[in-house]
Amino acid sequence: MSIHLDNIVEEGGFKSCAHDFQTNCGNCRLNAICLPLALESEDVEQLDDIIQRSKPIQKNQHLYREEDDFKSVYAVRSGTLKAYKTTDDGREQVTGFYFPGEILGMDGIANNTHASSAKALETAAICEIPFESLEKLSTLMPNLQRHFFQLMSREITEDQQLITLLSKNSADERIASLMLSISARNARRKLSATAFRLPMSRVDIGNYLGLTVETVSRVFSRMQKMDLLSVDNKEIEILDIQGLREMANLGG
């Protein structure tokens, strides 16, 4: 699953941010995968009214931190963020990556405090959606409520998939599965499913998948030798998506 922080100006009746003067929920290129999915145009306008857009957050800047009060959920408009928890001995454990069109921050709903921290991996544009306003709006718009529940369900499913990945799968399977996940998420945004730039470091990949950096590098080298991937630092090209699926143990 998986929002934007600039001076807000009024334009044509919509709130629009100074970073991108024409952006609102109605014309955002991500509205087919973000919250406005399946909403009527007048409903989209009501949703747009509660969304706060401000300055883009810079690389390594936090959107929120673990144990911060929960007030909003966030939609990524551009850039990528990582979520992480701090272990008892002070280490960072990456728990997820969030790409444009994805909602994050829902971990705070249960206890009114965020259970993890979220940090930008690159400059990111974010839409902040105050949860109290979203709750009120959802009672008036069944489609909005249903779609938000679907986003929550996807987050739960992806958490379960990660647990399965870490408990059973080999290093090859884990990295192949991550590449396929990024491929599918790009496809949802109408971007290339076979050629993309990894926004996260090898260290973050290893941390997320429970692997050492050396193992991550070895697996990428092996995938290149098998002609599954072309790897140039962070630039990835999937050469054999079926072979990658087989490596991930996903079959056909």
RAVENTA-V421412 format. One record per residue. N is the residue number from 0. SS is DSSP state (A for helix, B for strand, O for the rest). Layout:
BEGIN
N:SS + N:SS
END
This chain:
BEGIN
0:O + 1:O + 2:O + 3:B + 4:B + 5:O + 6:O + 7:B + 8:B + 9:B + 10:B + 11:O + 12:O + 13:B + 14:B + 15:B + 16:B + 17:O + 18:O + 19:B + 20:O + 21:O + 22:O + 23:O + 24:O + 25:O + 26:O + 27:O + 28:O + 29:O + 30:O + 31:O + 32:O + 33:O + 34:O + 35:O + 36:O + 37:O + 38:O + 39:O + 40:A + 41:A + 42:A + 43:A + 44:A + 45:A + 46:A + 47:A + 48:A + 49:A + 50:B + 51:B + 52:B + 53:B + 54:O + 55:O + 56:B + 57:O + 58:O + 59:O + 60:O + 61:B + 62:B + 63:B + 64:O + 65:O + 66:O + 67:O + 68:B + 69:O + 70:O + 71:B + 72:B + 73:B + 74:B + 75:B + 76:B + 77:B + 78:O + 79:O + 80:B + 81:B + 82:B + 83:B + 84:B + 85:B + 86:O + 87:O + 88:O + 89:O + 90:O + 91:B + 92:B + 93:B + 94:B + 95:B + 96:B + 97:B + 98:O + 99:O + 100:O + 101:O + 102:B + 103:B + 104:O + 105:A + 106:A + 107:A + 108:O + 109:O + 110:O + 111:O + 112:B + 113:O + 114:O + 115:O + 116:B + 117:B + 118:B + 119:B + 120:O + 121:O + 122:O + 123:B + 124:B + 125:B + 126:B + 127:B + 128:B + 129:B + 130:A + 131:A + 132:A + 133:A + 134:A + 135:A + 136:A + 137:A + 138:A + 139:A + 140:O + 141:A + 142:A + 143:A + 144:A + 145:A + 146:A + 147:A + 148:A + 149:A + 150:A + 151:A + 152:A + 153:A + 154:A + 155:A + 156:A + 157:A + 158:A + 159:A + 160:A + 161:A + 162:A + 163:A + 164:A + 165:A + 166:A + 167:A + 168:O + 169:O + 170:A + 171:A + 172:A + 173:A + 174:A + 175:A + 176:A + 177:A + 178:A + 179:A + 180:A + 181:A + 182:A + 183:A + 184:A + 185:A + 186:A + 187:A + 188:O + 189:O + 190:O + 191:O + 192:O + 193:O + 194:B + 195:B + 196:B + 197:O + 198:O + 199:O + 200:O + 201:A + 202:A + 203:A + 204:A + 205:A + 206:A + 207:A + 208:A + 209:O + 210:O + 211:O + 212:A + 213:A + 214:A + 215:A + 216:A + 217:A + 218:A + 219:A + 220:A + 221:A + 222:A + 223:A + 224:A + 225:O + 226:O + 227:O + 228:B + 229:B + 230:B + 231:B + 232:O + 233:O + 234:B + 235:B + 236:B + 237:B + 238:O + 239:O + 240:A + 241:A + 242:A + 243:A + 244:A + 245:A + 246:A + 247:O + 248:O + 249:O + 250:O + 251:O
END
